[in-house]
Amino acid sequence: MRPYSDIDIGIYLPEDPDILSLGDLVGCLESALGRPVDILLLRGLPERNSQLAFRVANEGILITEQQRHRYTQFKKQAFLYYLDTEYLRRLTRPALRRRVLSGNMGRRNYVRQNCPP
């Protein structure tokens, strides 16, 4: 771990916490660990971001779990959503690469330039 790197912690809660509770949790963890902490809420992550969920499920280190079936379900969903969308990533990757290399990343190419006011 680099000296100034943060610690990413994924947590699975039955409901999303309010922002103040989340801030309290981050503060407590940062005090206890002595470095910045990023919290990733895992509930619903495979549906929102299949690539990130796959990385968490594949590379993350489980520290503790209270309900084994929730951990197993998260990993299953992460892998399934990732594999379901791999075909689309494979299709779009070459076009994205061409766009980045051409210097057109972030520029609109779908809006007419001579639109009336």
C-alpha positions as semicolon CSV with decimal commas, in nm:
position;residue;x (nm);y (nm);z (nm)
1;M;0,000;0,000;0,000
2;R;0,131;0,345;-0,090
3;P;0,189;0,584;0,200
4;Y;-0,086;0,829;0,099
5;S;-0,335;0,592;-0,060
6;D;-0,685;0,556;0,073
7;I;-0,861;0,239;0,180
8;D;-1,167;0,126;-0,016
9;I;-1,423;-0,059;0,194
10;G;-1,733;-0,221;0,051
11;I;-2,028;-0,270;0,285
12;Y;-2,358;-0,442;0,228
13;L;-2,646;-0,291;0,423
14;P;-3,016;-0,383;0,402
15;E;-3,095;-0,014;0,330
16;D;-2,884;0,276;0,213
17;P;-2,777;0,486;0,511
18;D;-2,852;0,857;0,528
19;I;-2,563;1,087;0,444
20;L;-2,493;1,180;0,808
21;S;-2,468;0,816;0,918
22;L;-2,239;0,743;0,626
23;G;-2,023;1,041;0,719
24;D;-2,003;0,921;1,080
25;L;-1,897;0,575;0,962
26;V;-1,627;0,717;0,735
27;G;-1,501;0,938;1,019
28;C;-1,481;0,648;1,263
29;L;-1,302;0,426;1,013
30;E;-1,054;0,698;0,920
31;S;-0,978;0,761;1,287
32;A;-0,930;0,391;1,356
33;L;-0,723;0,321;1,043
34;G;-0,524;0,644;1,028
35;R;-0,581;0,706;0,658
36;P;-0,858;0,821;0,423
37;V;-1,142;0,576;0,363
38;D;-1,382;0,543;0,070
39;I;-1,704;0,352;0,136
40;L;-1,870;0,159;-0,145
41;L;-2,229;0,050;-0,085
42;L;-2,262;-0,298;-0,233
43;R;-2,639;-0,348;-0,228
44;G;-2,758;-0,310;-0,588
45;L;-2,407;-0,246;-0,722
46;P;-2,414;-0,524;-0,987
47;E;-2,716;-0,359;-1,151
48;R;-2,563;-0,009;-1,133
49;N;-2,204;-0,086;-1,230
50;S;-2,134;-0,444;-1,332
51;Q;-1,763;-0,386;-1,395
52;L;-1,699;-0,240;-1,050
53;A;-1,909;-0,512;-0,884
54;F;-1,709;-0,776;-1,071
55;R;-1,380;-0,626;-0,953
56;V;-1,503;-0,616;-0,594
57;A;-1,624;-0,976;-0,610
58;N;-1,314;-1,100;-0,790
59;E;-1,033;-0,897;-0,627
60;G;-1,179;-0,778;-0,297
61;I;-1,078;-0,929;0,035
62;L;-1,364;-1,029;0,263
63;I;-1,299;-0,903;0,615
64;T;-1,618;-1,018;0,783
65;E;-1,970;-1,127;0,699
66;Q;-2,275;-1,183;0,912
67;Q;-2,499;-1,339;0,651
68;R;-2,312;-1,575;0,421
69;H;-2,602;-1,599;0,176
70;R;-2,590;-1,221;0,108
71;Y;-2,218;-1,239;0,026
72;T;-2,275;-1,539;-0,199
73;Q;-2,571;-1,366;-0,369
74;F;-2,367;-1,048;-0,426
75;K;-2,084;-1,244;-0,588
76;K;-2,327;-1,442;-0,803
77;Q;-2,504;-1,127;-0,924
78;A;-2,173;-0,949;-0,986
79;F;-2,047;-1,230;-1,208
80;L;-2,378;-1,273;-1,393
81;Y;-2,426;-0,902;-1,467
82;Y;-2,064;-0,872;-1,575
83;L;-2,084;-1,170;-1,809
84;D;-2,419;-1,055;-1,947
85;T;-2,269;-0,721;-2,050
86;E;-1,928;-0,843;-2,169
87;Y;-2,056;-0,873;-2,527
88;L;-2,157;-0,504;-2,528
89;R;-1,820;-0,397;-2,385
90;R;-1,644;-0,598;-2,653
91;L;-1,851;-0,423;-2,922
92;T;-1,796;-0,069;-2,792
93;R;-1,429;-0,099;-2,692
94;P;-1,286;-0,049;-3,047
95;A;-1,506;0,257;-3,111
96;L;-1,412;0,409;-2,777
97;R;-1,044;0,349;-2,849
98;R;-1,073;0,515;-3,193
99;R;-1,250;0,813;-3,038
100;V;-0,985;0,858;-2,768
101;L;-0,697;0,824;-3,016
102;S;-0,858;1,070;-3,261
103;G;-0,882;1,336;-2,991
104;N;-1,263;1,348;-3,011
105;M;-1,331;1,217;-2,663
106;G;-1,587;1,436;-2,490
107;R;-1,689;1,617;-2,809
108;R;-2,042;1,586;-2,931
109;N;-2,084;1,424;-3,268
110;Y;-2,457;1,369;-3,264
111;V;-2,588;1,728;-3,261
112;R;-2,625;1,932;-3,577
113;Q;-2,386;2,223;-3,579
114;N;-2,612;2,467;-3,767
115;C;-2,925;2,455;-3,555
116;P;-3,156;2,759;-3,573
117;P;-3,169;2,966;-3,250
